[in-house]
Amino acid sequence: MASPILIFTTGFGEGHNSAARGLSQALAEVGSETEVHDPLSTCYPRLARRLQALYQLAINQTPKLWERFYRWTDHRKYERAKFRQFRKARRHIGDLLEDRSPAAVVTTYPFIAYLVDQAQRSLPAGTHRVPRFTIITDSVSVNRIWLEAPSEYFLVAEPRTERVLLDHGISPEKIRVFGFPVSPEFAALASEGPTRHGNDRPRRILYVATSKSAPVRKITGLLCADPDNEVTLVLGKHFESLKEQAEEARRSFPGRVEIVGWTERMPALMSTHHVIVSKAGGATVHESLAARTPMIIRNIVPGQEEGNAELVLTERRGLLAETPEEIVEAVRMMFADEGALWETFRSNIEQISRPRAALDIADFIREVCAKDAP
């Protein structure tokens, strides 16, 4: 039986889990066995749930406080960090390494790479140390905890992030630019060619609600005031909190509002809509780029999402609109003059779109594993 590739992630922000899923799917497509593990949720289930809830509260309700915490973590030194409070998780990782004898280890959450390193060092003498890959899920604004992670390879989404790593002193031989490992479904959809144009009617707008207090009724009502707009509401984990608002919007505009709960159809939804309205999360931004769909950024988590937003806003691939009224105006601007601005955004996105990123990463990991095999 072939040795699996172990992928370690955790659920503080959906981007880490999304990267892990995308890579796991790609490795499966090319014939590699994988296991995805969340050592924090496994070893500390109640604590993990509380910390995840606290994280969501901080980024949605107290972003300035979160920004101060993020800046503080960015100025610490991690080269000798022990993370002793996570001994149980480290032992769990060590047990997996010893039991599975993996071909490689991939981490998509920064401090887990440190636990993997400590676990490897605690293995019996003579144990083969497998190659480690760190997938950095943020762009441009990369926290120092990523940069000092013990890893043989750092896989980043785009060249400006590579420059951040180089400026920090990471050897260029350790860095690879592949794109964000979005689901391989994006590659299949991209091969079908362009299906949308700036002068299309109706215009399909995908609104992804990212908090349980999102004003979905107001945003949908303002957008649907233009008879050329149709709206798909993706409520996800906030379905129960938002379904009443969403149902009211659907009743008000029969046939023009679709409601989606938790779904695995995001690649298809993103690839068939004209605009995505959401926050500047790493996964969402790179999925929109893979789908070649311009984005309207609703909000930016200070620190970690600022670089993601840069990829959209500074290179003319979308717009920032923080209020319902600004969102409607952004849509109007995109589609004025037969969609001239939308076409510009789409063209700029196509220059950097990497829908095959997960498959390319999978090929690279397999190539390294083949050379490293004992």
N, C-alpha and C positions, 0 to 999 in steps of 0.2 A: 504494500500500500504506500503510495507517494506521501511524502511529508506535506502537511498543509501549510498554508501561509496564514499566520495569525494577524488579525487586524484589531487594534485596541482603540476604542472611542469612548465618549461619554456624552450625556445629553444636556450640556450647558450651551444652548444655542443649537439650532437644528443643523447648521453647516457641518459640524463634526460628524454627526450621524449620517448625513447625506453623502459626504465624501466616502465614508466607510461603506455604505450600501452601494454606491456607484462603482467603487473599485472592486468590491466583492462580486458584483454582477459581471463586470468585465473579465475578471480572472476566471470565473465560471465559464464564460463564453469561450475562452481560449484553452480550457481544459485543466485549470488548476483548482485544487480543493482549497477552500478557505473556511476560516472560522472567525466570526465577529464577536468580540467580547467587550462588555462594559464593566470593568473591574470595580468601579465605584458603586454602581447600582447592585452588583452581585454581593459585594462585601459589606456595604453599608446602605441597605435599601431605604430605610427611613431617613437617614441623614441625607442621602442623595436627593430624595424627593423634596425635603425641606430646603436644601441649598438651591435646587432648580427653581422652586417657587420663589425663593428670595431673589434669585438672579432675575427672574421675570418681573418681579415687583420693582426691583432697582432700575432696570433699563426702561420700564414703562412709566413708573411713577416718580422716580427720583434720579433722572439721568445725570444731573450735576454731581450728585453724590457718587454715582457709579463712575463718572469720569475721574473724580479724585482718586478713587480706589484703583482704577485702571492705570493712571499715571504713576501712582505709588508702586504698583507691581512692575511697571516698565523701568523703574530706576533701581530695582534690586539686582543683586548679582546671584546667579544661579549655578555657577560652575561647580560649586561644592554642596549644592542643596541636597539635603537628606530626606525631606518630607517624612520625618519619623512618625507623624500622626497617621500615616497610611501604611503601617507595617503589614496589616492584614491583607491589603490589596497587593502589596509587593510579594508576600508569600503566595498569594493566589496566582499571580503572574508567574512566579518561579515554578509552581506546581504545573502550570500549563506548559511552560517551556520544557520541563523535564519529561512530562508525560507525552506531549505531542511531538517532540523533536522537530520543530517547524523548519521549513526551508528558508523562511524569512519572517521578520516582524515589521508590521507597519503601524504607526500611530498617527491618529488624526486629532488628538487633543494634546496640548504641549507637555504638561507635567507628567503624563503617563510615560513618556520617553525616559524620564529620570528613574521611574520605578522599574521599567524594563531593564535599564542598565544595572541597577542595583541587584535585581533578581538574577541577571546573567552572571554577575560576579559571585553570587552565592552558590552557583551550581558546582557540582563536584569537579575537581581538577581534571583537566583533559577533555571536558565537554566542549564540543564544537560550538563556537560562538557564531551565530548566524547573522547575516547582514540586516541592518536596521534602516528603515525608511521613515522619514517624517514628512507627512503631507501638511503643509502650512495652508490653512483654510482661509486666512485673511490676506488681503492684498495691500501693498504699499505701507500701511501703518501696521507694522509687525511688532508685537510685544517682545521684549527681551527674553521672556521665558521660552519662546520658540527658538530664538537665535542661539541660545547656549545649550540647547537640548543635545544629549549625547546620541549621535546618529551618524551612520556612514553616508547617507544621502538625504538631501533636503529637496523636496519636489514642490515647486511653486507654480503659480497660475500664469504669471506674465513677467516681462522683462524688468519692469520697475521694481517689483518685489525682489527679483534676483539682485538688482543693484543694492538694495537695502542689506541683503545678506553679505554681499561682497564688501560693502563699506564697514560691516561689523567685523570683518576679518575671516569669514568662512571661505575656505579654499574653493576656487571655481570648479575643481574636479568633483566636489561633493554636491554641486547644485545642478538641477535639471529643470528646465522650463517646459512643462507639458500642457498647462491649463488645469482648471479645476476638474476633478474626476466626477463629472455629472453622469447620470444614468446613460448607459450605451443606447438607450432608446432615442436619445437626441441625435446620435449619429445616423440611425436608421431613418429618422424623420427628415434630417437634413439632406439625405440622398435623394429625396423626392423632389427637391428643387423648390424655388419660391412659390408660395401659394397665396400671398397677400400683397396688396398694393396700396399706396397712399390714397388713391381715389376710390377705394372700394366702398360700397354701400350694401348692407349695414357695416358700421365699424364695430368690431367686437373688442370689448374692454374687459380685462381680467383683473378683478380686484381681490387681492389676498389679504384678508383681515388678520392682523398680527397681535391683537389684544382683545380682551373680552369687552372692552368699552368702545370699540371702534364704531364710528357713526355711520354704519352701513346704510341705514335708511336715508339719511340726508345726502350722502354721496351718490347713492343710486338714483335718488329723485332728481338731483341736479343734472346728472349725466343724461338721464332718460328724458329730460325736458327737450333735448335735441332728438327728434324722431329718427335720426340716422345712427344713433348709438344703441347698442345692446350690451348688457352687463352680465358677466358671470361672477357670482359671489362665491369665493372659496373660504369657508368658515373654519375648516380644519378642527383643531382641538377646542375652538371657541364656539362650536356649533350650538350647544345648549344655551349659552349666554346670548347669542346673536340671532337665533332662529326666528324669534318673534319679529324683530326689525326686518329681517330678510323676507319673511312671509308677507309682511305688510307691503314691502316694496314690490314683490312679485304680483300681489293682487292689484296694485296701483297701475302696473304696466304689463298687462297680459301679453304673454308670448315674447317679452323682451328682457326678462330677468330669469337667469338660471341659478339655482342654489346647489352648491356642492359642499358636502361635509368633508370628513377625512378621506383622502383619495390617493390612489397610486397613478392617476392619469395626468399628473402635472406636466410631464413632457409633451403629451398630446395637446393639453390645454394651452400651454405656453406657445406651442408651435402653430396653433390655429387662431390665436387672437392677435389683434393688431397692437395692443398696448397692455403692459403689465403695471399695475399699481400696487406697490408693496414697500416694505422697509429695505434698507441697504444691507441685508444679511449676505454673507459670503456666498452661500449656496444659491440664494435667489438671484443675486446679480449675475453670477456666472451661468446659471441656467437660462436667464434671459438672453445672455450673449450667445450661448449655444443654440438657443431657439431662434436667434436673429430677430428678436422682438424688442423694440424700444421700450424703455422703462420710465415710469413716473415714480420717483422716490418719495414716499410719504413721510418717512422719518429716518434719522441716522443715529444709531447708538454712539455716543461720544467715544473716541478712542478707537475701538476695534473695527467699527464700520466706516470710519472716515475714508480710509484708502479704497474700500469697495465703492463708495460713492464717487470718489475721484475718477474711477474708470468709466463711470457713466457720464458724469457732469462736465469734466474738463475736456473730454475728447468728443463732445457732441454726440452722445449716444442716448440721451434722454434728458429729463428735466426734474427739478426739485419742486414739489408742491405739497405744502404741509397742512393746508386747510382744505375743506371740501370745495370752497370757491376757487382756490388756486388750482386744484385738480381739474375742475371743469375748464378753467382758462387754459391750462396746459394742453388738454385734449384739443380744445379749439385751435390753439396755435399750431399743433402738430398737423392738423388736417386742413388748415387754411390753404388756399391756392392749390386745390386738388392734391393736398397731402405733400407739398414740397418739403416741409421740414421733416416729416415722417420719413420720406424717402432718403433724405440726407442722413438721418440717424441710422436707418437700416443699412445704408451703404457703409457707414463708418463701423458698424457692428460687424459686418461681413468680413472686414479686413482683419479682425482679431478672433473671430468665432472659432472655438475649438470643441466641437461636439464629440470628437473622438478621443478626448483627453484620457478618459478612464482606460480605454483600450490601449492607448499608447503607453500609459503607465504600467499596465499589466504586462505588456510585452517587455518593457525595460526591467521590471522586477524578475520576470522569468529568465531573462538573459543574464542578469547578475547572479541569480540562484544557480544557473547552470555552470557558471564559472567558479562559483564558491563551493560547489558540492564537494564533500570530503571524499 
